[in-house]
Amino acid sequence: MTKKAERAKCIINAEECKGCERCVNACPKSVLKMGKGFNFMGFPYAVYAGEGCSGCAACFYTCPEPGAITIVKLTEKD
């Protein structure tokens, strides 16, 4: 029996992001990138591609800004 791949979603609070790109570099699935816009402080911010997150939380643990990244595990009905 093979283990089913975990499904997750990365939620980035653009207003908390300072554009350091640590999360982008830490993501083993390369599902994060820097957006083209700027937040209210004038920083570019990271964005999630919309799919492919495994829920490893490497982005969460490498981010220096508390509250900027949230990882949500998806259930069967999500």
C-alpha positions in Angstrom: 0.0 0.0 0.0 1.4 3.4 -1.0 1.2 6.4 1.3 -1.1 9.1 -0.1 0.6 12.4 -0.7 -0.2 15.1 1.8 -2.2 18.0 0.5 -1.8 21.4 2.0 -2.2 25.1 1.2 0.2 28.0 2.0 -1.5 31.2 3.0 0.7 34.3 2.8 -0.3 37.5 4.6 1.0 40.1 2.1 0.9 42.9 4.6 3.2 41.0 7.0 5.7 39.9 4.3 8.9 42.0 4.1 10.1 40.4 0.7 13.2 38.7 2.0 12.5 35.7 -0.3 13.6 33.2 2.4 10.4 31.2 2.0 10.8 31.1 -1.8 14.3 29.7 -1.5 13.3 27.2 1.2 10.3 25.7 -0.6 11.3 22.2 -1.9 8.3 22.1 -4.3 9.0 25.6 -5.7 5.4 26.7 -5.3 6.2 30.1 -3.9 7.4 33.1 -5.9 7.8 36.8 -5.5 4.7 38.7 -6.6 4.7 41.8 -8.8 2.9 44.0 -6.4 3.8 45.8 -3.2 2.2 45.8 0.2 1.3 48.9 2.2 4.9 49.3 3.5 6.3 49.2 -0.1 7.8 45.7 0.1 7.3 43.1 -2.6 5.7 40.0 -1.2 5.7 36.3 -1.8 2.7 34.6 -3.4 1.6 30.9 -3.5 1.1 29.3 -6.9 -2.2 27.8 -5.9 -1.3 24.1 -5.8 1.5 21.7 -5.1 2.1 22.5 -1.5 3.1 19.3 0.5 2.7 21.0 3.9 6.3 20.6 4.9 6.3 24.1 6.5 9.8 24.9 5.4 8.6 28.3 4.4 6.9 28.9 7.7 9.9 27.9 9.7 12.3 30.0 7.7 10.2 33.2 7.7 11.4 35.8 10.2 7.9 37.5 10.3 5.5 36.0 12.8 2.0 35.7 11.2 3.2 36.1 7.6 2.8 32.4 6.6 0.2 29.9 7.6 0.1 26.3 6.4 -3.3 24.6 6.2 -3.6 20.8 5.8 -6.4 20.0 3.4 -8.9 17.2 4.1 -10.6 14.9 1.6 -13.5 17.3 1.1 -11.2 20.3 0.5 
